[in-house]
Amino acid sequence: MRGLRVNLKRALLQICANNDIVLQHTRGEAMKFVGIDLAGSPNRPTGFCTVDERKRVRCKVLYSDTEIFENVRKSRTRIAAIDAPLSLPKGRHCLKEHCRGRTHFRACDRTLSMMRIKFFPITIGPMRTLTARGMNLANQLNKMNVETVETFPGASQDILKIPRKQKGERALQLALRSLGCTGDVDDRQLTGDELDAINCALVAKDYASGSYLAIGDPSENLMILPVPLQPNRT
């Protein structure tokens, strides 16, 4: 148990500054980053966003995995940040009933709790289907030479001290503008799914630049989040 606590502490909050592996994929190309606010079912809307180095965003709503793969391919990105669990807790090999008595939380989930950030455990009803779809989507994107990272827009918004969409989609859109985003955030009112996808895409951009927080246990999965904004000093 002591070793586990030490490992969790080391994985609690990693501020990563090494971008060599990520940037080698996009060297010589116009860099774009993808954010996917994944729905648990293809019958429900998935938010999709691409963002460039200048934070110009383009958003849309997609449904099927085929649509997602096609739009990722068209973006020519090498990094996609997905709002969905992309791994299972240690000691659990599936989400079926015969694993019901096993652990429900990953290290990154426990870290969110320690940070007082609200989230849904991956083993409750609808989250099971989202987890299964997220893991499959990530696996397929990896085969397309797209690196995938797990993120959580609600946590990103809490860290950046901007409202979650549940507090008002208009307020969240204005907050994203205040962070420097342009493009679709200026042109039309976006859906909550699209707004969360923007936060995902910004995390993908941060990940490529090497400025991000990684929480959890690397042997399980790391959740990628933004670095807290520094207060303005006058």
C-alpha positions in Angstrom: 0.0 0.0 0.0 2.8 2.4 0.8 4.3 1.9 -2.7 0.9 2.5 -4.2 0.5 5.8 -2.3 3.9 6.9 -3.5 3.1 6.1 -7.1 -0.2 7.9 -6.9 1.5 10.9 -5.4 4.1 11.0 -8.2 1.3 10.7 -10.7 -1.0 13.2 -9.0 -0.1 16.3 -10.9 2.6 16.1 -13.5 3.5 19.4 -15.3 5.0 18.1 -18.5 7.4 20.1 -20.6 8.8 17.6 -23.2 7.1 18.1 -26.6 9.6 16.3 -28.8 7.5 13.1 -29.4 4.3 15.1 -30.2 5.7 17.8 -32.4 7.7 15.4 -34.6 4.3 14.2 -36.1 3.4 17.7 -37.3 6.7 19.3 -38.3 6.4 21.0 -41.7 2.6 20.9 -41.6 -0.1 23.4 -40.7 -0.8 22.3 -37.1 -4.4 21.5 -36.2 -5.7 19.8 -33.1 -8.9 17.9 -32.6 -11.3 17.8 -29.6 -14.1 15.2 -29.4 -16.9 15.5 -26.8 -18.0 11.9 -27.3 -21.5 10.7 -26.7 -22.1 7.2 -25.4 -24.3 6.3 -28.3 -24.1 7.1 -32.0 -27.7 8.2 -31.8 -26.7 11.1 -29.6 -24.7 14.2 -30.7 -21.0 14.2 -30.4 -19.2 17.6 -30.4 -16.3 17.9 -32.7 -13.8 20.7 -32.9 -10.6 21.6 -34.7 -8.3 24.4 -33.4 -5.2 25.8 -34.9 -2.2 27.5 -33.3 -4.0 30.9 -33.3 -7.0 29.3 -31.5 -9.3 29.6 -34.5 -12.0 27.0 -33.9 -14.3 25.1 -36.3 -17.0 23.0 -34.7 -19.7 20.6 -35.8 -22.0 17.9 -34.4 -21.4 14.3 -35.5 -23.0 11.0 -34.7 -21.5 7.8 -36.1 -17.9 6.6 -35.6 -17.5 6.7 -39.4 -18.3 10.4 -39.4 -15.8 11.0 -36.6 -13.0 9.0 -38.4 -13.7 10.9 -41.6 -13.5 14.3 -40.0 -10.4 13.4 -38.1 -8.8 12.3 -41.4 -9.8 15.5 -43.1 -8.3 17.6 -40.3 -4.9 15.9 -40.9 -4.3 16.2 -37.1 -1.9 13.9 -35.3 -3.4 14.6 -31.8 -7.0 14.2 -30.6 -8.2 14.8 -27.1 -11.3 12.8 -26.2 -13.9 13.5 -23.5 -14.4 9.8 -22.6 -12.7 7.3 -20.4 -10.0 5.5 -22.4 -9.0 2.9 -19.9 -10.3 0.6 -17.2 -9.3 0.7 -13.5 -6.4 -1.6 -12.5 -7.5 -5.1 -11.7 -10.5 -4.8 -13.9 -10.5 -6.3 -17.4 -14.0 -5.4 -18.5 -17.2 -3.6 -17.4 -19.5 -6.6 -17.4 -21.4 -7.9 -14.4 -18.9 -10.5 -13.4 -16.4 -7.7 -12.7 -19.0 -5.7 -10.7 -17.3 -6.2 -7.3 -13.9 -5.0 -8.6 -12.6 -1.4 -8.3 -14.7 1.4 -9.8 -12.1 4.2 -9.8 -8.8 4.8 -11.7 -6.0 6.8 -10.2 -7.0 9.8 -12.3 -10.5 9.5 -11.0 -9.3 9.5 -7.4 -7.2 12.5 -8.2 -10.2 14.4 -9.5 -11.9 13.7 -6.2 -8.9 15.0 -4.3 -9.1 18.2 -6.4 -12.8 18.5 -5.5 -13.8 18.2 -9.2 -17.1 16.5 -9.8 -17.3 13.6 -12.3 -19.2 10.4 -13.0 -17.5 7.0 -12.2 -16.9 5.0 -15.3 -18.7 2.0 -14.0 -22.2 3.5 -13.6 -24.9 2.8 -16.3 -24.4 5.2 -19.2 -20.7 5.7 -18.5 -20.1 2.0 -19.3 -21.3 2.5 -22.9 -19.3 5.7 -23.2 -16.2 4.0 -21.9 -16.5 1.1 -24.3 -17.1 3.5 -27.2 -14.2 5.7 -26.1 -11.7 2.9 -25.9 -12.7 1.5 -29.3 -12.5 5.0 -30.9 -9.1 5.6 -29.4 -7.8 2.3 -30.6 -9.1 2.9 -34.2 -7.6 6.5 -34.2 -4.3 5.1 -33.0 -4.3 2.8 -36.0 -4.7 6.0 -38.2 -1.5 7.3 -36.6 -3.5 9.8 -34.5 -2.3 10.0 -30.9 -5.2 10.1 -28.5 -5.4 11.5 -25.0 -8.2 11.4 -22.4 -9.5 14.7 -21.1 -12.5 16.0 -19.2 -13.9 19.4 -20.2 -15.7 19.9 -16.8 -12.3 19.6 -15.0 -10.7 21.9 -17.6 -13.4 24.5 -17.0 -13.0 24.3 -13.3 -9.2 24.6 -13.5 -9.5 27.6 -15.8 -12.2 29.1 -13.6 -14.8 29.4 -16.4 -18.4 28.1 -16.2 -19.4 24.6 -17.2 -22.1 24.4 -19.8 -24.6 23.5 -17.1 -24.2 27.0 -15.8 -25.2 28.4 -19.2 -23.9 27.7 -22.7 -23.8 31.4 -23.6 -21.6 32.1 -20.6 -19.2 29.3 -21.5 -19.0 30.6 -25.1 -18.1 34.1 -23.9 -15.5 32.6 -21.5 -13.9 30.7 -24.4 -13.7 34.0 -26.4 -12.0 35.6 -23.4 -9.4 32.8 -23.6 -8.5 34.0 -27.1 -10.7 31.6 -29.2 -12.0 33.0 -32.5 -13.9 31.4 -35.5 -17.1 29.7 -34.8 -17.3 31.1 -31.3 -17.7 34.5 -32.9 -20.0 33.4 -35.8 -22.9 31.5 -34.1 -24.3 30.1 -30.9 -22.7 26.8 -30.4 -24.2 23.7 -28.7 -23.0 22.5 -25.3 -21.4 19.5 -27.0 -19.5 21.8 -29.4 -18.3 24.0 -26.5 -17.0 21.1 -24.6 -15.3 19.9 -27.8 -13.5 23.3 -27.9 -12.1 22.7 -24.4 -10.9 19.2 -25.6 -9.2 20.7 -28.6 -7.5 23.3 -26.5 -6.1 20.5 -24.3 -4.8 18.7 -27.4 -3.1 22.0 -28.4 -1.6 22.3 -24.9 -0.4 18.7 -25.0 1.4 19.4 -28.3 3.1 22.4 -26.9 4.2 20.5 -23.8 2.3 22.7 -21.3 -0.3 20.6 -19.5 -1.2 18.7 -16.4 -1.3 15.0 -16.4 -3.1 13.3 -13.5 -3.3 9.6 -12.7 -1.1 6.5 -12.9 0.9 6.2 -16.2 0.6 2.4 -16.0 -3.2 2.8 -16.1 -3.9 6.0 -18.0 -3.2 9.7 -17.7 -5.9 12.3 -18.0 -4.6 15.5 -19.7 -5.8 18.9 -18.4 -4.8 22.5 -18.8 -2.3 24.3 -16.6 -4.1 26.8 -14.3 -4.1 30.3 -15.6 -1.6 32.6 -13.8 -3.2 35.6 -12.2 -2.5 39.0 -13.8 0.1 41.0 -11.9 -0.1 44.7 -12.0 
